[in-house]
């Protein structure tokens, strides 16, 4: 319940003070008046016997004077007390004060109403969808127990500090009979047309109100007549308009037949995402990527003319060496030295004469003069050595490292809650939908069967000899503690054998029915997960797409409750 004391408006009836309530209901310690309206007032109190905070709602004394209303209040209070669901405020007790106030003692929820959250500003699409899906879970559970809320609106929907929805104020709830009412109740903005027209109502009236709540959470206002598109107020896909239009159709036959189907369409639309205008706000500015640095040259390249001159010089030198007589000493290399050393030609013949006598000195003089013609490339002869460093630039670049191996299925799902909050929230919704479906979840049916089986076992103790009672006592203990039952033993009493056979037959029927209903429910959820995988793959999120595919495949491979841990375990084995 919202923890705010209202003082801005006059009280709608003679609302008792905190002190007066302490006197009327001394078993509770009243702390403050938390809220009030035309249908009653809510106090925050402490239940002394169990030391827990509670919300106590009282109705105006006028209701207590009507015998028909009093009887109906008792019937409906007992029915609401059976609505034990995580998204419904639990009813602990009810009664009437000596002053004639009917009262309900309920779970105290620390948080805010959806009405207060809408007043604070717009809500993210994913959070809106999460709230309404939890609302659908609560309504589906209530409808399966033949209870209509009849006053679904943001002010009656609490959100605790953990973002869990708690549907409150079943004060107008009544059994689902399909009958019309002479005096319709409810808030006009959220009431289905059949309520205002005093026609027969069923679960589709609550679905109409839930559709209006969805519209208000997305747009910040209740729909006008004619209703304007959601996309005029929020950057969402047009699919949301289609969902709201179907949920709030004036013809009940054209609405979603039950809250679970309404929820499934919301979950599917959530995977589509927002439209382009919503994505723009998350787009990062485009920045120019840095250019790849150019390869640093190993040495300054030669101009083409110099290369040609150097090549010619090398060829000439090679020719000189090749044409030189084989006995010529290596001193002929002196032609590469500067010109001044050639000024004493007389000395050179003497040196050449010392060579083998076969050669004439005169013939040697001509090749000695040849180097004079090569004087121009003298300065270039040494330059060909420079290209040597350039060879380093032609070395092959090291091969790039191999890409890291793709993560395994177990690695992708190991830290699902922290790495993929979106998928985690979807899985939480799948678990809640399974819990809320009495056909898919065999737990309540098995518990009810156990509550009948144990008394029969206890009756057999009176007619069973003491020496044969141990199997019966063991059976009672196992059933009461939800432990696996051992196979039938030939030494058991005949009465116990017959009871066990009947029990096993009914358990098999419950399990078979639950498996079929659960598979149908999970197939719908699987389709949403596969669509999410496609959307992620289209956006380039390969790991995210693979995670969604793994969970979608694992969804139909687990037995029992589809918890996150069970799905992670099954997905990690794929």
Secondary structure as GFF3:
##gff-version 3
##sequence-region A 1 574
A	DSSP	alpha_helix	18	24	.	.	.	ID=ss1
A	DSSP	beta_strand	28	37	.	.	.	ID=ss2
A	DSSP	beta_strand	40	47	.	.	.	ID=ss3
A	DSSP	beta_strand	52	58	.	.	.	ID=ss4
A	DSSP	alpha_helix	61	64	.	.	.	ID=ss5
A	DSSP	alpha_helix	67	81	.	.	.	ID=ss6
A	DSSP	beta_strand	91	96	.	.	.	ID=ss7
A	DSSP	beta_strand	102	107	.	.	.	ID=ss8
A	DSSP	beta_strand	111	113	.	.	.	ID=ss9
A	DSSP	alpha_helix	114	120	.	.	.	ID=ss10
A	DSSP	alpha_helix	125	144	.	.	.	ID=ss11
A	DSSP	beta_strand	147	148	.	.	.	ID=ss12
A	DSSP	three_ten_helix	154	156	.	.	.	ID=ss13
A	DSSP	beta_strand	157	160	.	.	.	ID=ss14
A	DSSP	beta_strand	165	167	.	.	.	ID=ss15
A	DSSP	three_ten_helix	170	172	.	.	.	ID=ss16
A	DSSP	beta_strand	174	175	.	.	.	ID=ss17
A	DSSP	alpha_helix	193	196	.	.	.	ID=ss18
A	DSSP	alpha_helix	203	219	.	.	.	ID=ss19
A	DSSP	three_ten_helix	230	232	.	.	.	ID=ss20
A	DSSP	alpha_helix	239	247	.	.	.	ID=ss21
A	DSSP	three_ten_helix	252	254	.	.	.	ID=ss22
A	DSSP	alpha_helix	259	272	.	.	.	ID=ss23
A	DSSP	alpha_helix	276	280	.	.	.	ID=ss24
A	DSSP	alpha_helix	304	323	.	.	.	ID=ss25
A	DSSP	three_ten_helix	330	336	.	.	.	ID=ss26
A	DSSP	three_ten_helix	339	343	.	.	.	ID=ss27
A	DSSP	alpha_helix	345	353	.	.	.	ID=ss28
A	DSSP	alpha_helix	361	370	.	.	.	ID=ss29
A	DSSP	three_ten_helix	371	374	.	.	.	ID=ss30
A	DSSP	three_ten_helix	376	380	.	.	.	ID=ss31
A	DSSP	three_ten_helix	383	386	.	.	.	ID=ss32
A	DSSP	alpha_helix	387	393	.	.	.	ID=ss33
A	DSSP	alpha_helix	409	414	.	.	.	ID=ss34
A	DSSP	alpha_helix	416	419	.	.	.	ID=ss35
A	DSSP	alpha_helix	421	436	.	.	.	ID=ss36
A	DSSP	alpha_helix	443	463	.	.	.	ID=ss37
A	DSSP	three_ten_helix	466	468	.	.	.	ID=ss38
A	DSSP	alpha_helix	470	480	.	.	.	ID=ss39
A	DSSP	alpha_helix	494	538	.	.	.	ID=ss40
A	DSSP	alpha_helix	542	555	.	.	.	ID=ss41
A	DSSP	alpha_helix	564	572	.	.	.	ID=ss42
###
